[in-house]
Amino acid sequence: MRKEWMKQDAVVVGESGAVSRRSFMKAGALAGSGLVLGFFISGGNRFARAAETAKPVYQPNAFLQIAPDNTVTVQVNRLEFGQGVHTALPMLIAEELDVDWRQMRGALAPAAEAYKDPAFGIQMTGGSGTVAHSWNQYREIGAKARLMLIAAAAEQWKVDPAQVKTSKGMLLGPNGQKSSYGAVADAAMKQPMPEKVTLKEAKDFKIIGKPTPRLDARAKSSGQQQFGMDFKPEGCKVAVVARPPVFGAKVAKFDASKAKAIPGVVDVVQVPTDRGGSGVAVIANGYWPAKQGREALEIEWDSSGVEKVSSDKQLAEYKELSAKAGLSAKKADTSKLASAPKKISAVYEFPYLAHAPMEPLNCVVDLKADSCTVWAGSQFQTMDQAAAARTAGLKPEQVTLHTMMAGGGFGRRAVPTSDYIVEAVNVAKAYKASGKAGPVKVIWSREDDIKGGYYRPSHVHRAELGLDAKGQIVGWNHVIVGQSILTGTPFEQFMIKDGIDATMVEGMGDPYDVPLNLSVHNVKANVPVLWWRSVGSTHTAFVMETLIDEAAHAAGADPVAYRKKLIDPKHKRHHAALDLAVAKSGYGKKALPKGQAWGVALHESFNTVAAYVVVASVKDGVPKLHKVTAAVHCNQPVNPLTIEAQIQGAILMAVGTTLPGAAITLKDGVVEQSQLADYAIARMPDMPKVEVHIVPSTEPPTGMGEPGLPPLAPAFANAVFKLTGKRLRKLPFDLATA
Amino acid sequence: MITLNINGRDTQLDADPSTPILWALRDNLNMTGTKFGCGAALCGACTVHMGGQAIRSCVTPISSAVGQKITTIEAMEGDKVGKAVQNAWVKHDVPQCGYCQSGQVMSATALLKTNKSPSDADIESAMAGNICRCGTYQRIRAAIKDAAKSLA
């Protein structure tokens, strides 16, 4: 979620090819190197068992399975929830293994030591880090496996390994010998693992950098793909939980008699819920009876002693706080501001946002006396496994956590408190305590999802800029007010420095050479907050890119030229992305139809730069986005098809943040929205035409899941300014109050 | 016992008549291709065909489906139009997380069964009820047009 993580946890590939790292999670750190690979020749998923029984740190059989039919199954040590790693990681292995792409298969790995992120030190998916962090690891696994296959074939054929060549999954000997990889996979596994491998140069790539269709496209187009929601072990019951209306409130008393009378309801139990609250779980033979049972519950809640946030009041407080300086995050001399001939003052408002993944949260738990098996679309396997163990009163090694394919997430499945996992284990515990046995699946309804917390935090920004006669920014005071995502989590010690939550200020100032004096008020509130696709940049890119646009306007300069001048030439990737987007869009050259205008923005997040040139119009007071020309600098592109898809998807999600109704609000502690009718999500008519261009590069790849989101809303707002003369300073957009 | 005709077969199930078709499919018949997204006909993930029309199975009780022909994503493989749509989906690499795509395919198939060459506006109006949070709409548009072409 943060580029700082990568800075402090650089992946180092040593002489031996081993991957070492300084872990940011000391408790979860791998002790040394852990290069792992191996082969299985039989079918079935034996990886889980291998992971359970193998010693930590070094685990064979973890990443690669070559079957007798020559199919290669790659264990993807991540969650696949749309971002394409289930195809990208097999591509990295296939490139070095030298196989036909059609041989490749992907599988999602369970929680295990071997699958920890080499840079983060825990098994997780986030920070747009999968390809960036697995770039060396997965290619090395492929390269080493290939050498072991060659060694095994050479031994069988009694020839020098140097005489054995490979081609598309076949081993070729000097005297016409021929064997499939699958035929020698068993023997190859017994070969010593080569210590050193030479990885291919970019110019020799056959798979990396080529548009490669997703391995899961057919299954996902035909209803065959199994998601967590679809998983139902033998005898599995379904539970829905009545959660407190205010976060952390408790059940005072409840009457379950009507619920228990509903056919199919098998149990009603009180359970602990997130943030020290409690709720009531209805367990039934299916979702429908469970839901009917929940509706029939009579519950009296005790919400005394928990703060009841109201958004209107909170916003007023945030605005008041923003008038005062907070904890200093960035210092600069802003003494010239007071006497500057031109000034810009702005207050920005950002609401809470729900992630609202298409697949509502769910979790299957099979709790036994000395073991617990969890099936969930987890982004945080290591933490979720540990949380399940704590909740069940077991050791982490007694908990098996299977990673299920997930229907979106956008951060909601990476929760430092493991809220939905812990709750599901608590339901299973209460169910077991009431004398029942067997697995239970907790399903969240859409209403549960919208009301269930862990939102992108609401923030207020206040900015005062001074410009000299030439339009140069000579002083910039800036205050940010909002809740910290990280306070109270295990990430606090690594990502909060001197009281400043790194996710609140990321993207502020960069890449512009401006005297920015930045401070932060880190406010506490009884609303659970969490990262939401592109995290802090969902706020900061909007603020930065609309203010720079405003400064350009005040200076009487073209917004592209103004940016180019203000970005130091050392930021080559920013310049390259902006130049490419401008060139491909026709900005400055092409005349637009009457009523349409250009808007420009660029932003770096997760080490990737995205630059957008958009075309928008305003009709009857409603802004409409027509086209986005996107240029992205993510270094070496791995799968251009996925890069395009991620940019399209991030753009659409960002468009969603501009739509009326894209806000979570609270009144007296209760979330006011509950469905996709009152919490706006972008639909097909909202989708602009998107054209994606990739800046060529052979440097190690950077993130792609999130960086496409931040520059969209500001580019759109900048276009709306051109059309209306109004500066939009609120998300979602509201021209009437701008 | 209620008898439903699903994918051309009469199927008996023991469920409350108020049970939505969605949950009868998923929980009673273990047909999980049809997805639960909102339970309120707002997202389209649960789209099936009833009497050839695209309907939201999450709000349609099984009692109202008696005597009707229900078709689900599982039958699209054997349906000329459904298969063409699926092939176009794969060709255009449409899915990301994929969770909404059963519903998208069902809505697109229903569209192409009544409109052999839909315009952009036709596609938008037929598909606006199907949410894709990953933002695959541009590829969906292209895939529908391609499927239409392949069926012409």
Interface residues (C-beta under 8 A of the other chain):
Chain A: E80 F81 G82 Q83 G84 P213 R214 D216 A217 R218 A219 K220 S221 S222 G223 Q224 Q225 Q226 F227 M229 D230 K232 V238 P263 G264 N285 G286 Y287 W288 P289 K291 Q292 A356 P357 M358 E359 P360 M405 A406 G407 G408 G409 F410 I443 S445 R446 E447 L641 A645 Q648 G649 A650 I651 L652 M653 Q675 L676 A677 I681 A682 R683 M684 P685 M687 K689 V690
Chain B: A15 D16 S18 T19 P20 W23 R26 D27 N28 N30 T32 G33 T34 K35 F36 G37 C38 G39 A40 L42 C43 A45 T72 I73 E74 M76 E77 Q86 W89 V90 D93 V94 P95 Q96 C97 G98 Y99 C100 Q101 S102 V105 I123 E124 M127 A128 G129 N130 I131 C132 R133 C134 G135 T136 Y137 Q138 R139 I140 R141
